[in-house]
Amino acid sequence: MTDKPLAEDTETTDDSFLNGQIQIRQLRSGYRIGTDAVMLAATIQMKAGRLLDMGAGVGGISLAIAHRLADTQITAAEIDPVSHALLTHNIALNEQRARIRSLRADILSLPPVMAGSFDHVVSNPPFHHASDFPSRSRRRTLAHYETDERLGEWVDAGLAALKLKGRLTMIVRADRTDIIMARLRAGGAGEIVLFPLWSYQTSPAIRIIITARKAVKGAMAVLPGLVLHTTTGALTHEAQQVMKGGSVQLAHPATTHLS
């Protein structure tokens, strides 16, 4: 079903993901929920606590986490007014208003009261280079493109929102991993874990899921990662399980502690 659009870039579609377990209304153009959001959400392991979704869009990551982790309280922050309205709609549509609170806010200028208050922060930030010929759509540009400095500021914002020893998890384009790692180290985070995602077994990694803990010392680790497609282009068995709602373990080999 398609809503009557208010403007060309606000036309929406009604869709589902996680094998139909989550219903979503999202913009027809611009950012749409896909593999990145599902893979990132699948890595979150919390028994309970408070989680912040920075740049929540229309709520794909928050809804996927809430669906799998029953005791997590989520704040979903989104700056774009249209995306935020859809986020609020999707929370209600999936009957998650008791678990997910939508917040219209710039994640780089979060209210001071939110500092140091979350056990886990997640984000699928705008990770394409600002020089990569951004779309003419302001909304698409906002969702997809960022400079190195601004991308680093997303890391700073995530660390600032965390409690001591809290965990920050992000998914980024593989060639921007160095920006994230440098900023994590500068911010005093440790136990960095990298989880690569490959389109095919023989191709370079296209995405990296990065997790680290605030104010914790510890060497980094690179996990085996996950291949998304077979040689025919179909999803691998492992990727299919995640897309249906399965989880991904990002445990650091030197510790079994996840927060």
C-alpha positions in Angstrom: 0.0 0.0 0.0 1.3 3.5 -0.8 0.3 6.7 1.0 -0.7 9.7 -1.0 2.6 11.7 -0.8 2.9 15.2 0.6 6.0 15.7 -1.6 8.0 13.6 -3.9 10.4 12.4 -1.2 7.7 11.7 1.4 5.9 8.9 -0.5 5.7 5.8 1.7 5.3 2.0 1.4 4.1 -0.5 3.9 6.5 -3.4 4.2 7.7 -6.1 6.6 11.0 -7.7 7.6 12.3 -10.5 9.9 10.2 -13.0 7.9 7.1 -10.9 8.4 7.4 -10.5 12.2 7.8 -6.7 12.0 5.6 -4.4 10.0 7.1 -1.1 8.9 6.0 2.0 7.0 9.0 3.7 5.3 9.9 6.2 2.7 9.8 5.0 -0.9 13.0 6.9 -1.7 16.0 7.5 0.5 17.1 5.2 3.3 15.1 1.9 3.5 15.5 -0.9 6.0 17.8 -3.6 4.7 20.6 -6.0 5.5 22.7 -3.5 7.4 20.0 -2.7 9.9 19.0 -6.3 10.5 22.6 -7.5 10.8 23.4 -4.7 13.3 20.3 -5.4 15.4 21.2 -9.1 15.5 24.5 -8.5 17.2 22.9 -6.8 20.3 23.1 -9.0 23.4 21.6 -7.6 26.5 19.7 -9.3 29.4 18.2 -6.0 30.5 19.0 -2.3 30.6 18.7 0.9 28.6 19.7 1.2 24.9 20.0 4.3 22.7 19.5 3.9 18.9 21.3 7.0 17.4 19.8 8.1 14.1 17.0 5.6 14.4 15.3 6.4 11.0 11.9 4.8 10.9 12.8 2.3 13.6 14.1 -0.8 11.9 16.9 -1.4 14.3 15.0 -0.5 17.5 12.0 -2.7 16.5 14.3 -5.7 15.7 16.1 -5.4 19.0 12.8 -5.0 21.0 11.4 -8.0 19.2 14.2 -10.3 20.3 15.2 -8.8 23.7 12.2 -8.5 25.9 13.7 -6.7 28.9 15.5 -3.9 27.0 14.2 -0.3 27.2 15.0 1.6 24.0 15.3 5.3 23.2 15.2 5.9 19.4 16.6 9.3 18.4 16.0 10.7 14.9 16.4 14.3 13.7 14.4 14.2 10.4 10.8 15.2 11.1 9.3 12.8 8.4 11.4 9.9 9.5 10.6 10.6 13.2 6.8 10.7 12.4 7.2 7.3 10.7 9.3 6.0 13.6 6.5 6.9 16.0 3.9 5.3 13.8 5.9 2.1 13.5 6.4 1.8 17.2 2.7 1.9 17.7 2.0 -0.4 14.8 4.2 -3.1 16.3 2.7 -2.5 19.8 6.1 -1.4 21.3 5.2 1.9 22.9 5.9 0.5 26.4 9.4 -0.6 25.3 10.6 2.1 22.7 10.5 5.8 23.2 10.9 8.0 20.1 12.8 11.2 20.5 13.2 13.9 17.8 16.8 15.1 18.4 20.1 15.7 16.8 22.4 12.9 18.1 25.3 15.3 18.0 23.4 17.6 20.5 21.6 15.2 22.8 20.0 16.6 26.0 22.7 16.8 28.8 20.4 14.6 31.0 21.1 11.7 28.6 24.9 11.7 29.2 26.2 8.6 30.8 22.8 7.0 31.1 22.8 4.1 28.6 24.1 0.5 28.9 24.3 0.1 25.1 24.3 2.5 22.2 23.8 1.4 18.6 24.0 3.2 15.3 23.9 2.8 11.6 25.3 6.2 10.9 25.7 8.0 7.5 28.9 6.3 6.4 29.3 7.1 2.7 31.9 9.7 2.0 30.6 13.2 1.6 32.6 13.5 -1.7 30.7 10.5 -3.2 28.3 12.7 -5.2 25.5 12.9 -2.7 21.9 12.6 -4.0 20.0 15.8 -4.8 17.5 14.7 -2.1 18.2 16.4 1.2 16.7 13.5 3.1 18.8 10.9 1.3 21.9 12.9 1.8 21.2 13.2 5.5 20.7 9.5 5.9 23.7 8.3 3.8 26.6 10.8 3.6 29.0 12.2 6.2 32.5 13.7 6.4 35.2 12.0 8.3 35.1 14.5 11.1 31.3 14.3 11.5 31.4 10.5 11.4 33.9 10.7 14.3 31.5 12.9 16.1 28.9 10.2 16.0 31.4 8.0 17.9 32.0 10.8 20.5 28.2 11.2 20.9 27.7 7.5 21.5 30.5 7.3 24.0 29.2 10.3 25.9 25.7 8.7 26.2 27.1 5.5 27.6 27.6 4.5 31.2 31.1 3.5 32.2 31.9 0.1 30.7 28.9 0.4 28.5 29.0 -0.8 24.9 28.9 1.0 21.6 28.0 -0.9 18.4 28.0 0.5 14.9 27.9 -0.7 11.3 30.0 1.2 8.7 31.3 0.9 5.2 34.5 -1.2 5.5 36.8 1.6 4.2 35.7 3.9 7.0 36.6 1.5 9.8 39.8 3.3 10.5 37.9 6.5 11.3 35.7 4.7 13.9 38.6 2.8 15.5 40.8 5.9 15.9 37.9 7.8 17.5 37.1 4.9 19.8 40.7 4.8 21.0 40.9 8.6 21.4 37.7 8.3 23.5 39.2 5.7 25.8 37.2 2.7 24.5 38.7 -0.7 24.4 38.0 -4.4 23.7 37.2 -3.4 20.2 35.8 -6.2 18.1 35.5 -6.2 14.3 32.9 -8.4 12.5 33.3 -8.2 8.7 30.4 -8.8 6.3 31.3 -10.0 2.8 28.9 -10.0 -0.2 30.7 -13.1 -1.5 33.3 -15.5 -0.1 35.9 -14.2 -2.5 35.1 -10.5 -2.3 36.5 -7.8 0.0 34.4 -7.0 3.1 31.7 -4.4 2.3 30.6 -3.6 5.9 32.2 -3.9 9.3 30.2 -4.1 12.5 32.3 -2.6 15.3 31.7 -2.9 19.0 33.7 -1.5 21.9 33.3 -0.7 25.6 33.7 2.7 27.2 36.6 3.2 29.6 37.7 -0.4 29.3 41.3 -1.4 28.4 41.9 -4.4 26.1 43.3 -5.4 22.7 41.2 -5.5 19.6 40.0 -8.7 17.9 38.8 -9.5 14.4 36.1 -12.2 14.2 35.4 -14.5 11.3 32.5 -12.5 10.1 29.7 -13.6 7.8 29.3 -14.1 4.0 26.0 -12.8 2.8 25.6 -14.5 -0.6 26.4 -17.7 -2.4 27.9 -17.8 -5.9 24.4 -17.7 -7.4 23.5 -14.5 -5.5 21.1 -16.2 -3.0 21.5 -15.5 0.7 23.7 -18.0 2.5 22.1 -20.2 5.1 23.8 -18.1 7.9 22.5 -14.8 6.4 19.0 -16.3 6.0 18.9 -17.2 9.6 19.8 -13.6 10.6 17.2 -12.1 8.2 14.6 -14.3 9.9 15.4 -13.0 13.3 18.5 -15.0 14.4 21.3 -13.5 16.5 25.0 -12.9 15.9 27.6 -13.3 18.6 30.3 -10.6 18.9 32.0 -11.9 22.0 35.6 -10.8 22.4 37.8 -13.9 22.5 39.5 -12.7 25.7 36.2 -12.3 27.6 32.8 -13.8 27.7 31.3 -10.6 29.1 28.7 -8.8 27.0 26.9 -5.6 28.1 
